[in-house]
């Protein structure tokens, strides 16, 4: 697939005390290089840790990606960044921001 990549910003929408953050912590603003706004959410979600990597069990799926804050339009907005601060050329992935990999807790033995 040879789709042109663009720069997207994932911007937190909900207030810090919003109960929706309870299961999906905020990472602050994140900038990604992706194919579309929907793909931007996937790129950011893939940068988080997943249950197989930390020996945790999934709650609703074969992956914990379904619970990512980046997938929620109540928690994050996706905005096309046309500022020119980041080049569209380059690999698909996170360009700026800090995504914690410890959002999924390991299972207790």
DSSP file (Angstrom, degrees, kcal/mol; ACC not computed):
  #  RESIDUE AA STRUCTURE BP1 BP2  ACC     N-H-->O    O-->H-N    N-H-->O    O-->H-N    TCO  KAPPA ALPHA  PHI   PSI    X-CA   Y-CA   Z-CA
    1    1 A X              0   0    0      0, 0.0     0, 0.0     0, 0.0     0, 0.0   0.000 360.0 360.0 360.0 127.6    0.0    0.0    0.0
    2    2 A X        +     0   0    0      2,-0.0     2,-0.1     3,-0.0     3,-0.0  -0.217 360.0 155.6-114.4  41.6    1.5    3.3   -1.1
    3    3 A X        -     0   0    0      1,-0.1     2,-0.3     0, 0.0    32,-0.0  -0.394  49.0-108.8 -68.8 144.7   -0.8    5.8    0.6
    4    4 A X        -     0   0    0     31,-0.1     2,-0.2    -2,-0.1    -1,-0.1  -0.579  33.8-133.6 -73.5 132.9    0.7    9.2    1.3
    5    5 A X        -     0   0    0     -2,-0.3     2,-0.3    83,-0.2    30,-0.2  -0.617  22.9-171.8 -89.1 149.2    1.4    9.8    5.0
    6    6 A X  E     -A   34   0A   0     28,-3.1    28,-2.6    -2,-0.2     2,-0.5  -0.851  27.3-102.8-132.2 168.4    0.3   12.9    6.8
    7    7 A X  E     -A   33   0A   0     74,-0.4    74,-2.7    -2,-0.3     2,-0.4  -0.820  37.5-178.2 -98.1 131.4    1.0   14.4   10.3
    8    8 A X  E     -AB  32  80A   0     24,-2.7    24,-2.9    -2,-0.5     2,-0.5  -0.972  17.2-146.1-128.3 143.5   -1.8   14.2   12.9
    9    9 A X  E     -AB  31  79A   0     70,-3.1    70,-2.8    -2,-0.4     2,-0.7  -0.928   6.8-151.5-106.1 131.7   -2.0   15.4   16.4
   10   10 A X  E     -AB  30  78A   0     20,-3.5    20,-2.0    -2,-0.5     2,-0.5  -0.925  22.0-170.5-101.4 114.7   -3.9   13.4   19.0
   11   11 A X  E     - B   0  77A   0     66,-2.7    66,-2.8    -2,-0.7    18,-0.1  -0.911  24.7-116.1-114.7 126.6   -5.2   16.0   21.5
   12   12 A X  E     - B   0  76A   0     -2,-0.5    64,-0.3    64,-0.2    63,-0.1  -0.371  30.0-179.7 -59.9 135.0   -6.8   15.1   24.9
   13   13 A X        +     0   0    0     62,-3.4    62,-0.2     2,-0.1    63,-0.2   0.791  53.7  77.9-101.7 -42.4  -10.4   16.4   25.0
   14   14 A X  S    S-     0   0    0     61,-0.7    61,-0.1    60,-0.1     2,-0.0  -0.351  86.8-104.3 -76.2 149.8  -11.6   15.4   28.5
   15   15 A X    >   -     0   0    0      1,-0.1     3,-2.1    -2,-0.1     6,-0.2  -0.336  36.4-107.7 -64.9 153.5  -10.7   17.2   31.7
   16   16 A X  T 3  S+     0   0    0      1,-0.3    -1,-0.1     3,-0.0    10,-0.1   0.788 120.0  50.2 -56.9 -28.8   -8.1   15.5   33.8
   17   17 A X  T 3  S+     0   0    0      3,-0.0    -1,-0.3     4,-0.0     2,-0.2   0.343  79.1 127.1 -93.6   8.4  -10.7   14.5   36.4
   18   18 A X    X   -     0   0    0     -3,-2.1     3,-1.9     1,-0.1     4,-0.2  -0.464  63.9-133.9 -64.0 130.9  -13.1   13.0   33.9
   19   19 A X  G >  S+     0   0    0      1,-0.3     3,-1.6    -2,-0.2     4,-0.3   0.682  98.5  76.4 -63.2 -16.8  -14.0    9.5   35.0
   20   20 A X  G >  S+     0   0    0      1,-0.3     3,-0.5     2,-0.1     4,-0.4   0.736  85.8  62.9 -66.1 -20.2  -13.4    8.2   31.4
   21   21 A X  G <  S+     0   0    0     -3,-1.9    -1,-0.3     1,-0.2    -2,-0.2   0.602  79.0  90.5 -76.3 -10.4   -9.6    8.4   32.1
   22   22 A X  G <  S+     0   0    0     -3,-1.6    -1,-0.2     1,-0.2     3,-0.2   0.876  99.6  25.5 -55.2 -43.1  -10.0    5.8   34.9
   23   23 A X  S <  S+     0   0    0     -3,-0.5     2,-0.3    -4,-0.3    -1,-0.2   0.572 129.6  42.0 -99.3 -10.6   -9.4    2.9   32.6
   24   24 A X  S    S-     0   0    0     -4,-0.4    -1,-0.2    -3,-0.1    -2,-0.1  -0.814  80.8-145.4-140.1  94.8   -7.3    4.6   29.9
   25   25 A X        -     0   0    0     -2,-0.3    44,-0.3    -3,-0.2     2,-0.2  -0.219  22.7-109.0 -64.9 150.5   -4.7    7.1   31.2
   26   26 A X        -     0   0    0      1,-0.1    -1,-0.1   -10,-0.1     3,-0.1  -0.524  21.6-168.9 -76.7 143.0   -3.9   10.2   29.3
   27   27 A X        -     0   0    0      1,-0.5    71,-0.5    -2,-0.2    -1,-0.1   0.290  41.1-124.8-107.6   4.9   -0.5   10.5   27.5
   28   28 A X        -     0   0    0     69,-0.1    -1,-0.5     2,-0.1     2,-0.2  -0.395  63.6 -15.9  76.9-164.8   -1.0   14.2   26.8
   29   29 A X        -     0   0    0    -18,-0.1     2,-0.4    -2,-0.1    69,-0.3  -0.542  67.8-171.2 -76.3 137.5   -0.7   15.4   23.2
   30   30 A X  E     -A   10   0A   0    -20,-2.0   -20,-3.5    -2,-0.2     2,-0.5  -0.984  11.4-151.3-130.3 139.7    0.9   13.0   20.7
   31   31 A X  E     +AC   9  96A   0     65,-2.8    64,-3.1    -2,-0.4    65,-1.9  -0.944  21.2 177.6-113.9 131.3    2.0   13.6   17.1
   32   32 A X  E     -AC   8  94A   0    -24,-2.9   -24,-2.7    -2,-0.5     2,-0.6  -0.897  31.3-130.8-131.2 159.6    2.0   10.7   14.6
   33   33 A X  E     +AC   7  93A   0     60,-3.1    60,-1.7    -2,-0.3     2,-0.3  -0.965  50.1 146.6-107.2 119.4    2.6   10.1   10.9
   34   34 A X  E     -A    6   0A   0    -28,-2.6   -28,-3.1    -2,-0.6     6,-0.1  -0.898  58.9-111.5-149.9 172.5   -0.3    8.1    9.5
   35   35 A X  S    S-     0   0    0     -2,-0.3     2,-0.3   -30,-0.2   -31,-0.1   0.781  93.9 -11.8 -80.1 -30.0   -2.5    7.5    6.5
   36   36 A X  S  > S-     0   0    0    -30,-0.1     4,-2.0     1,-0.1    -1,-0.1  -0.923  77.8 -87.9-158.7 175.1   -5.7    8.9    7.9
   37   37 A X  H  > S+     0   0    0     -2,-0.3     4,-1.4     2,-0.2     5,-0.1   0.906 128.1  48.9 -62.3 -41.3   -7.2   10.2   11.2
   38   38 A X  H  > S+     0   0    0      1,-0.2     4,-1.5     2,-0.2    -1,-0.2   0.900 110.3  50.3 -64.7 -40.5   -8.4    6.7   11.9
   39   39 A X  H  > S+     0   0    0      1,-0.2     4,-2.8     2,-0.2    -1,-0.2   0.830 102.8  61.7 -66.1 -31.4   -5.0    5.3   11.2
   40   40 A X  H  X S+     0   0    0     -4,-2.0     4,-2.2     1,-0.2    -1,-0.2   0.903 103.0  50.1 -61.0 -40.7   -3.5    7.9   13.5
   41   41 A X  H  X S+     0   0    0     -4,-1.4     4,-2.3     1,-0.2    -1,-0.2   0.899 111.6  48.5 -63.1 -40.1   -5.5    6.4   16.4
   42   42 A X  H  X S+     0   0    0     -4,-1.5     4,-2.7     2,-0.2    -2,-0.2   0.916 109.0  52.6 -66.8 -43.6   -4.2    3.0   15.5
   43   43 A X  H  X S+     0   0    0     -4,-2.8     4,-0.9     1,-0.2    -2,-0.2   0.933 112.8  44.4 -57.7 -47.8   -0.6    4.2   15.3
   44   44 A X  H >X S+     0   0    0     -4,-2.2     3,-0.6     1,-0.2     4,-0.5   0.907 112.9  51.4 -65.3 -41.8   -0.8    5.7   18.8
   45   45 A X  H >< S+     0   0    0     -4,-2.3     3,-1.4     1,-0.2    -2,-0.2   0.899 105.4  55.7 -61.6 -41.4   -2.5    2.6   20.2
   46   46 A X  H 3< S+     0   0    0     -4,-2.7    -1,-0.2     1,-0.3    -2,-0.2   0.745  98.9  62.4 -64.5 -22.9    0.2    0.4   18.8
   47   47 A X  H << S+     0   0    0     -4,-0.9    -1,-0.3    -3,-0.6    -2,-0.2   0.677  90.6  84.2 -77.4 -16.9    2.8    2.4   20.7
   48   48 A X  S << S-     0   0    0     -3,-1.4    53,-0.2    -4,-0.5     2,-0.1  -0.420  93.8 -96.0 -77.7 160.2    1.2    1.4   24.0
   49   49 A X        -     0   0    0     51,-0.4     2,-0.3    -2,-0.1    -1,-0.1  -0.417  38.7-147.8 -70.4 153.8    2.1   -1.9   25.7
   50   50 A X    >>  -     0   0    0     -2,-0.1     3,-1.4    -4,-0.1     4,-0.6  -0.859  25.8-102.9-123.8 160.1   -0.3   -4.8   25.1
   51   51 A X  H >>>S+     0   0    0     -2,-0.3     5,-1.8     1,-0.3     3,-1.2   0.802 114.1  59.7 -57.8 -36.2   -1.2   -7.6   27.4
   52   52 A X  H 345S+     0   0    0      1,-0.3     3,-0.3     2,-0.2    -1,-0.3   0.829 103.5  55.2 -62.7 -26.1    0.9  -10.4   25.8
   53   53 A X  H <45S+     0   0    0     -3,-1.4    -1,-0.3     1,-0.2    -2,-0.2   0.701 118.0  31.9 -77.7 -18.9    4.0   -8.3   26.6
   54   54 A X  H <<5S-     0   0    0     -3,-1.2    53,-0.4    -4,-0.6    -1,-0.2   0.223 108.6-110.8-124.9  13.7    3.3   -8.0   30.3
   55   55 A X  T  <5S+     0   0    0     -4,-0.7    52,-1.2    -3,-0.3     2,-0.3   0.865  70.6 138.6  59.4  39.8    1.5  -11.3   31.1
   56   56 A X      < -     0   0    0     -5,-1.8     2,-0.4    50,-0.2    -1,-0.2  -0.728  52.8-117.1-106.7 163.1   -1.9   -9.7   31.7
   57   57 A X        -     0   0    0     -2,-0.3     2,-0.1     1,-0.0     5,-0.1  -0.810  28.1-114.5-101.3 141.6   -5.2  -11.0   30.5
   58   58 A X        -     0   0    0     -2,-0.4     6,-0.1     1,-0.1     4,-0.0  -0.418  15.4-152.0 -72.2 149.6   -7.4   -9.1   28.0
   59   59 A X  S    S-     0   0    0      4,-0.1    -1,-0.1    -2,-0.1     5,-0.1   0.877  84.8  -2.7 -87.5 -42.1  -10.7   -7.8   29.3
   60   60 A X  S    S+     0   0    0      3,-0.3     2,-0.3     1,-0.0     4,-0.1   0.457 125.4  25.7-130.9  -4.3  -12.8   -7.8   26.1
   61   61 A X  S    S-     0   0    0      2,-0.2    -3,-0.1     0, 0.0    -1,-0.0  -0.825  85.7 -91.9-151.2 178.5  -10.6   -8.9   23.2
   62   62 A X  S    S+     0   0    0     -2,-0.3     2,-0.3    -5,-0.1    -4,-0.1   0.479 116.0  38.7 -80.8  -1.2   -7.6  -10.8   22.2
   63   63 A X  S >  S-     0   0    0    -12,-0.1     3,-0.5   -13,-0.0    -3,-0.3  -0.964  76.8-133.5-140.1 155.1   -5.7   -7.6   22.6
   64   64 A X  G >  S+     0   0    0     -2,-0.3     3,-1.9     1,-0.2     4,-0.2   0.424  84.1  99.7 -87.8   2.1   -6.0   -4.7   25.1
   65   65 A X  G >   +     0   0    0      1,-0.3     3,-1.9     2,-0.2    -1,-0.2   0.800  68.5  69.5 -57.7 -30.1   -5.9   -2.2   22.3
   66   66 A X  G <  S+     0   0    0     -3,-0.5    -1,-0.3     1,-0.3    -2,-0.1   0.780  97.7  52.2 -59.5 -26.7   -9.7   -1.9   22.4
   67   67 A X  G <  S+     0   0    0     -3,-1.9    -1,-0.3    -4,-0.1    -2,-0.2   0.383  80.3 126.8 -92.0   3.6   -9.3   -0.1   25.8
   68   68 A X    X   -     0   0    0     -3,-1.9     3,-1.2    -4,-0.2     4,-0.3  -0.358  61.8-136.9 -66.0 138.9   -6.8    2.5   24.6
   69   69 A X  G >  S+     0   0    0    -44,-0.3     3,-1.4     1,-0.2     7,-0.3   0.811 102.6  67.3 -61.3 -30.8   -7.6    6.1   25.3
   70   70 A X  G 3  S+     0   0    0      1,-0.3    -1,-0.2     5,-0.1   -26,-0.1   0.757  95.2  55.9 -63.7 -23.6   -6.5    7.0   21.8
   71   71 A X  G <  S+     0   0    0     -3,-1.2     2,-0.5    -6,-0.2    -1,-0.3   0.586  89.8  90.4 -84.4 -10.0   -9.4    5.0   20.4
   72   72 A X    X>  -     0   0    0     -3,-1.4     4,-2.6    -4,-0.3     3,-0.7  -0.771  58.5-161.4 -94.4 122.7  -12.0    7.0   22.3
   73   73 A X  T 34 S+     0   0    0     -2,-0.5    -1,-0.1     1,-0.2    -3,-0.0   0.543  94.7  61.0 -76.5  -5.1  -13.5   10.1   20.6
   74   74 A X  T 34 S+     0   0    0     -5,-0.1    -1,-0.2     1,-0.1   -60,-0.1   0.679 115.2  31.4 -86.6 -21.7  -14.5   11.2   24.1
   75   75 A X  T <4 S+     0   0    0     -3,-0.7   -62,-3.4    -6,-0.3   -61,-0.7   0.794 124.5  31.2-104.1 -38.4  -10.9   11.3   25.3
   76   76 A X  E  <  -B   12   0A   0     -4,-2.6     2,-0.3    -7,-0.3    -1,-0.3  -0.972  57.7-156.9-130.3 139.5   -8.9   12.2   22.3
   77   77 A X  E     -B   11   0A   0    -66,-2.8   -66,-2.7    -2,-0.4     2,-0.5  -0.844  16.8-140.0-103.9 147.9   -9.5   14.4   19.2
   78   78 A X  E     -B   10   0A   0     -2,-0.3     2,-0.4   -68,-0.2   -68,-0.2  -0.954  22.0-176.0-112.3 124.8   -7.5   13.8   16.0
   79   79 A X  E     -B    9   0A   0    -70,-2.8   -70,-3.1    -2,-0.5     2,-0.3  -0.972  28.3-122.4-124.9 129.4   -6.4   16.9   14.2
   80   80 A X  E     -B    8   0A   0     -2,-0.4     2,-0.8   -72,-0.2   -72,-0.3  -0.560  28.5-141.5 -66.7 126.8   -4.5   17.1   10.8
   81   81 A X        +     0   0    0    -74,-2.7   -74,-0.4    -2,-0.3     3,-0.2  -0.833  32.7 164.1 -97.7 111.2   -1.3   19.1   11.5
   82   82 A X        +     0   0    0     -2,-0.8    -1,-0.1     1,-0.1    -2,-0.0   0.086  44.7 107.5-110.3  21.6   -0.5   21.4    8.6
   83   83 A X  S    S-     0   0    0      1,-0.1    -1,-0.1     3,-0.0    -2,-0.0   0.752  79.8-131.3 -71.6 -24.9    2.0   23.5   10.5
   84   84 A X  S    S+     0   0    0     -3,-0.2    -1,-0.1     2,-0.2    -2,-0.1   0.505  72.5 122.4  83.5   3.9    5.0   22.1    8.7
   85   85 A X  S    S+     0   0    0      1,-0.1     2,-0.4     2,-0.0    -3,-0.0   0.769  75.3  39.4 -68.3 -24.7    6.8   21.4   12.0
   86   86 A X  S    S-     0   0    0     -5,-0.1    -2,-0.2   -79,-0.0     2,-0.2  -0.986  89.9-119.1-127.9 134.3    7.1   17.7   11.2
   87   87 A X        -     0   0    0     -2,-0.4    -2,-0.0     1,-0.1   -81,-0.0  -0.489   8.2-145.4 -73.0 139.6    7.9   16.3    7.7
   88   88 A X  S    S+     0   0    0     -2,-0.2     2,-0.3   -81,-0.1   -83,-0.2   0.747  79.8  90.6 -72.4 -23.4    5.2   14.0    6.2
   89   89 A X        +     0   0    0    -85,-0.1     2,-0.2     3,-0.0    -2,-0.1  -0.550  67.7  61.6 -74.7 136.5    8.1   12.0    4.7
   90   90 A X  S    S-     0   0    0     -2,-0.3   -85,-0.1   -57,-0.0     3,-0.1  -0.772  90.0 -36.0 136.4 179.7    9.3    9.2    6.9
   91   91 A X        -     0   0    0     -2,-0.2     2,-0.3     1,-0.1   -58,-0.1  -0.345  63.0-100.0 -74.0 151.5    8.0    6.0    8.4
   92   92 A X  S    S+     0   0    0    -60,-0.1     2,-0.3    -2,-0.1   -58,-0.2  -0.529  80.8  79.3 -63.8 128.7    4.5    5.6    9.8
   93   93 A X  E    S-C   33   0A   0    -60,-1.7   -60,-3.1    -2,-0.3     2,-0.3  -0.969  83.8 -30.8 159.8-173.5    4.7    6.0   13.6
   94   94 A X  E     +C   32   0A   0     -2,-0.3   -62,-0.3   -62,-0.2     3,-0.1  -0.584  42.9 177.8 -76.0 131.4    4.9    8.3   16.6
   95   95 A X  E     +     0   0A   0    -64,-3.1     2,-0.3     1,-0.4   -63,-0.2   0.763  64.7   1.0-103.3 -38.0    6.8   11.5   15.7
   96   96 A X  E    S+C   31   0A   0    -65,-1.9   -65,-2.8     2,-0.0    -1,-0.4  -0.992  92.0  56.2-153.5 154.7    6.5   13.4   19.0
   97   97 A X  S    S-     0   0    0     -2,-0.3     2,-0.6   -67,-0.2   -67,-0.1  -0.262  74.2 -84.8 106.6 164.5    5.1   13.0   22.5
   98   98 A X        -     0   0    0    -71,-0.5     2,-0.6   -69,-0.3    -2,-0.0  -0.936  33.3-170.6-113.3 118.5    5.5   10.4   25.3
   99   99 A X        -     0   0    0     -2,-0.6     2,-0.2   -52,-0.1   -72,-0.1  -0.936  20.9-136.6-109.1 116.5    3.4    7.3   25.2
  100  100 A X        -     0   0    0     -2,-0.6   -51,-0.4     1,-0.1     3,-0.4  -0.468   8.8-159.8 -70.3 138.8    3.7    5.2   28.4
  101  101 A X  S    S+     0   0    0    -53,-0.2     3,-0.4     1,-0.2    -1,-0.1   0.430  81.0  74.0 -96.5  -0.6    4.1    1.5   27.8
  102  102 A X        +     0   0    0      1,-0.2    -1,-0.2   -54,-0.1     4,-0.1  -0.012  56.3 111.5-103.0  29.9    3.0    0.6   31.4
  103  103 A X  S    S+     0   0    0     -3,-0.4     2,-0.6     1,-0.1    -1,-0.2   0.719  70.5  63.9 -76.0 -18.9   -0.7    1.4   30.9
  104  104 A X  S    S-     0   0    0     -3,-0.4     2,-0.2   -54,-0.1    -1,-0.1  -0.924  83.6-139.4-106.5 123.0   -1.5   -2.3   31.3
  105  105 A X        -     0   0    0     -2,-0.6   -51,-0.1     1,-0.1     3,-0.1  -0.580  22.6-111.0 -81.6 141.3   -0.7   -3.9   34.6
  106  106 A X        -     0   0    0     -2,-0.2   -50,-0.2     1,-0.1   -51,-0.2  -0.349  38.9-100.2 -66.6 150.3    0.8   -7.4   34.7
  107  107 A X        -     0   0    0    -52,-1.2     2,-0.4   -53,-0.4    -1,-0.1  -0.382  36.1-115.7 -69.3 151.0   -1.4  -10.2   36.1
  108  108 A X              0   0    0      1,-0.1    -1,-0.1    -3,-0.1   -53,-0.0  -0.715 360.0 360.0 -88.4 135.8   -0.7  -11.2   39.6
  109  109 A X              0   0    0     -2,-0.4    -1,-0.1     0, 0.0    -2,-0.0   0.400 360.0 360.0-102.3 360.0    0.5  -14.8   40.2
